Amino acid sequence: MRKIRLGIVGCGIAAKTLHIPALKELSDIFEVAAVTSRTKEHAVECAELVGGAEVFESYEELLRSGEVDAVDLALPVELNLPFIKKAVENGVHVICEKPISTDVKTGKEIVKIANGSDVVVYIAENFRHVPAFWKAKELIDAGKIGEPVFTSWHVWVGMDEGNPYVHTGWRKSPKHVGGFLSDGGVHHVAAMRLIFGDVAWISAAVRDLSPLLGGLDFMSSLLEFESGVVGTYTAGYSIKGKDRFEIVGTDGRMLVEWDRILLNGEEIGVNPENSYKLEFEDFYRVVMGERENVLGSPLEALKDLAVIEAAVKSNGHRIDLKSLLDWSG
Amino acid sequence: MRKIRLGIVGCGIAAKTLHIPALKELSDIFEVAAVTSRTKEHAVECAELVGGAEVFESYEELLRSGEVDAVDLALPVELNLPFIKKAVENGVHVICEKPISTDVKTGKEIVKIANGSDVVVYIAENFRHVPAFWKAKELIDAGKIGEPVFTSWHVWVGMDEGNPYVHTGWRKSPKHVGGFLSDGGVHHVAAMRLIFGDVAWISAAVRDLSPLLGGLDFMSSLLEFESGVVGTYTAGYSIKGKDRFEIVGTDGRMLVEWDRILLNGEEIGVNPENSYKLEFEDFYRVVMGERENVLGSPLEALKDLAVIEAAVKSNGHRIDLKSLLDWSG
């Protein structure tokens, strides 16, 4: 099987703790051939973690080296647009960490660049690869809760001093809309959209509760999906607690967890596979032309971000997603 | 101790199953002296239940008989305004079942009538007499969860064919705003307002899910209290499930149930006293001039109803409660 020669760009927490472990399990289809990072020691560290890779002084040199087929961008969000643009200009495929961009406006630029290019632009949203969410959708589609009516998701991240993400420079002074609300929130929106489809509108209230966390760190919202399902989604990044993701139908209900679903009180086990591994596998197949880019579609990632941007703008007012995703502007 | 001579007006489910059992426990302060009901057999039945009381052919005769100091109105909601008006005109005190009226407009009339009168007009909202809600407020005020940030209340009433309220004529073709949404919802709003204070705004989505239940039977909402606490409140009248009322603070959380509070995982028992009994006791003290009419205040009941009326009108749009409670119109 042909391997994709990958260049890791940005050797921060995501690359080291999420991507490289997944890529190591996928050594039959990926070869990490090159790394680069603003801080050279981080690049050297990553090169060692992957068991040896060429360290480039700059992104441009890496792109032009001819040694990579694709780049894996794990960067401060505000760099996604210029870095994706350069990769595409150099004919190099891209897998890029979510959120797609700092806001919908620049995210649209990425969608346009991707649409106008022959290389793959894949936005890595690992929640679209989490088996429990697909299982929930399967059970709903099979009528196990009657007609789906309502969902409620409470996420309590509870970040404190000990959490490494809190101290990332670009997270402390976020340029991405809503700070942690979009950084974490696009994951949850992706999962809800996977299960319930596109969001029609959202109304939300947001807060900056914790001085430790840069930018906003709490939101609660009411949203309606185009399917008619109603939901409330609440995320507290400084508040500790047990997450609770419930789906209620006319004739049953379920609680969705990572490794199981409680369907009408009955436990259904779900294999909590490494979603990052599934994500890179999917990227591989898309690059190889074996699959359409559905799960890494920039437009899907843009729709996730738009829901959070709408929430940040809402202050209780109804924001129709169509107004943000309009392409005439 | 002087007894209040009470006339029960309307001998339906509320009178028979909620009020009369409470009044029997309060025979030292209430004497049910008279009853009347549109259906005479119901009045006779009620008279028997209380161990004998004069059955009047009409409300007017009962009011003018000189045999009652106060009336207990447990009527189809649309009759509250004319029946309260007549009682006040006859100098008879009133305790009247919630919701205060069919809508805010007519509810305001009741508030005006009450304010312009020397007799007591007391709206019976038993949730304002539930010990668990007062205990929750006490724990929050004592700082047990840090600063209160968020509340989420899911109510799953799950009414089916076997539920007597489903078959009440005025509930099958509701003239009161939102049908079950206000009939049940004012209770929950009363409890939330007791704990968190007045509601600043609400955004909501409503549904008519069940053909068995007259009018609307599902709502989900996002609301912000004037204190800054954010909440989601969801009620499904046709959907079965276990209720869940959670309050989250910056430094802790609680689950509020009828007979206990789970505070940061620790169980605190609460005596689930008969809230109808506490309500009638409070009414007695107000009539006797021993207490201000705080818990039975028509204005408070109006504010409860206004939140539900706003929810019904919302369709995701933010409705500021001030706009409904404006008195200039």
Interface residues (C-beta under 8 A of the other chain):
Chain A: V149 F150 S152 H154 W156 W201 S203 A204 A205 R207 L209 F218 S220 S221 L222 E224 V230 G231 T232 T234 G236 S238 I239 G241 V248 T250 R253 N315 G316 H317 R318
Chain B: V149 F150 S152 H154 W156 W201 S203 A204 A205 R207 L209 F218 S220 S221 L222 E224 V230 G231 T232 T234 G236 S238 I239 G241 V248 T250 R253 N315 G316 H317 R318
